[in-house]
């Protein structure tokens, strides 16, 4: 399948990997308005775990690469390939966005960008706002988790049941991180906490930044949790115990301990994390 290089940017960031991003034509997306995706990957030789991203309402199309630029680059610099669907960008929210998130996985296997992906490691799913709700829903789909070897999820300010019910409460089958902010006027932190509290049997994380708004993980936000979201994937996809400590531990830089990010609420539970990690 052909793809068009619309943007290629290389960011020299010290010892960090350079980042390349491409606008690609995927096809097969259900939600429509676009059949394209934005793919970012390290330019360094090697293979890296794959993360499929689902965007928020009205944040698809050309806004994807622009609006989530820092979030994507921080993950790529940490050694990941990110594929972000551009579909589901109409004036109505598309409840099938989670299916398009899975379609991105399928497409990645069929083109030469697959050479950048380490398929010996689990994949990850991540999404913001409505796409965070789609990510939450994807995390409970047993067939897709098995087919695409999905190992962890990050749902950022996810819309699930409030303010408008979009996805049913279904228990995630993989470790999942929920992020939110106490000043989010669109998807309240209490609504995210309600979803978190219904999760059982898997590692789960809830991080509620004091004073953060809905667009914290976007170009107009501060992106303060990016390194901890990366750590969540490093822990569960790459098996890096030091990064597990950053999420679940009691170090100075651990998520619920660090003084650099003011937290309204922060907790984790049900994690099959060795006691040595704390």
Secondary structure in CASP SS format (residue, H / E / C, confidence):
PFRMAT SS
TARGET T0000
AUTHOR 0000-0000-0000
METHOD secondary structure of the structure
MODEL  1
X C 1.00
X C 1.00
X C 1.00
X E 1.00
X C 1.00
X C 1.00
X C 1.00
X C 1.00
X C 1.00
X C 1.00
X C 1.00
X C 1.00
X E 1.00
X C 1.00
X C 1.00
X E 1.00
X C 1.00
X C 1.00
X E 1.00
X E 1.00
X E 1.00
X E 1.00
X E 1.00
X E 1.00
X E 1.00
X C 1.00
X C 1.00
X C 1.00
X C 1.00
X C 1.00
X C 1.00
X C 1.00
X C 1.00
X C 1.00
X C 1.00
X E 1.00
X E 1.00
X E 1.00
X E 1.00
X E 1.00
X E 1.00
X E 1.00
X C 1.00
X C 1.00
X C 1.00
X C 1.00
X C 1.00
X E 1.00
X E 1.00
X E 1.00
X E 1.00
X E 1.00
X E 1.00
X E 1.00
X C 1.00
X C 1.00
X C 1.00
X C 1.00
X C 1.00
X C 1.00
X C 1.00
X C 1.00
X H 1.00
X H 1.00
X H 1.00
X H 1.00
X H 1.00
X C 1.00
X H 1.00
X H 1.00
X H 1.00
X H 1.00
X H 1.00
X H 1.00
X H 1.00
X H 1.00
X H 1.00
X C 1.00
X C 1.00
X E 1.00
X E 1.00
X E 1.00
X E 1.00
X E 1.00
X E 1.00
X C 1.00
X C 1.00
X C 1.00
X C 1.00
X C 1.00
X C 1.00
X C 1.00
X C 1.00
X C 1.00
X C 1.00
X C 1.00
X H 1.00
X H 1.00
X H 1.00
X H 1.00
X H 1.00
X H 1.00
X H 1.00
X H 1.00
X H 1.00
X H 1.00
X H 1.00
X H 1.00
X C 1.00
X C 1.00
X C 1.00
X H 1.00
X H 1.00
X H 1.00
X H 1.00
X H 1.00
X E 1.00
X C 1.00
X C 1.00
X C 1.00
X C 1.00
X C 1.00
X E 1.00
X E 1.00
X E 1.00
X E 1.00
X E 1.00
X E 1.00
X C 1.00
X H 1.00
X H 1.00
X H 1.00
X H 1.00
X H 1.00
X H 1.00
X H 1.00
X H 1.00
X H 1.00
X C 1.00
X C 1.00
X C 1.00
X H 1.00
X H 1.00
X H 1.00
X H 1.00
X H 1.00
X H 1.00
X H 1.00
X C 1.00
X E 1.00
X E 1.00
X E 1.00
X E 1.00
X E 1.00
X E 1.00
X E 1.00
X C 1.00
X C 1.00
X C 1.00
X C 1.00
X C 1.00
X C 1.00
X C 1.00
X C 1.00
X C 1.00
X C 1.00
X C 1.00
X C 1.00
X C 1.00
X C 1.00
X C 1.00
X C 1.00
X C 1.00
X C 1.00
X E 1.00
X E 1.00
X E 1.00
X E 1.00
X E 1.00
X E 1.00
X E 1.00
X C 1.00
X C 1.00
X C 1.00
X C 1.00
X C 1.00
X C 1.00
X C 1.00
X H 1.00
X H 1.00
X H 1.00
X H 1.00
X H 1.00
X H 1.00
X H 1.00
X H 1.00
X H 1.00
X C 1.00
X C 1.00
X C 1.00
X C 1.00
X C 1.00
X C 1.00
X E 1.00
X E 1.00
X E 1.00
X E 1.00
X E 1.00
X E 1.00
X C 1.00
X C 1.00
X C 1.00
X C 1.00
X C 1.00
X C 1.00
X C 1.00
X C 1.00
X C 1.00
X C 1.00
X C 1.00
X C 1.00
X C 1.00
X C 1.00
X C 1.00
X C 1.00
X H 1.00
X H 1.00
X H 1.00
X H 1.00
X H 1.00
X H 1.00
X H 1.00
X H 1.00
X H 1.00
X H 1.00
X H 1.00
X H 1.00
X C 1.00
X C 1.00
X C 1.00
X H 1.00
X H 1.00
X H 1.00
X H 1.00
X H 1.00
X H 1.00
X H 1.00
X H 1.00
X C 1.00
X C 1.00
X C 1.00
X C 1.00
X C 1.00
X C 1.00
X C 1.00
X C 1.00
X C 1.00
X C 1.00
X C 1.00
X C 1.00
X C 1.00
X C 1.00
X E 1.00
X E 1.00
X E 1.00
X E 1.00
X E 1.00
X E 1.00
X E 1.00
X C 1.00
X C 1.00
X C 1.00
X C 1.00
X C 1.00
X H 1.00
X H 1.00
X H 1.00
X C 1.00
END
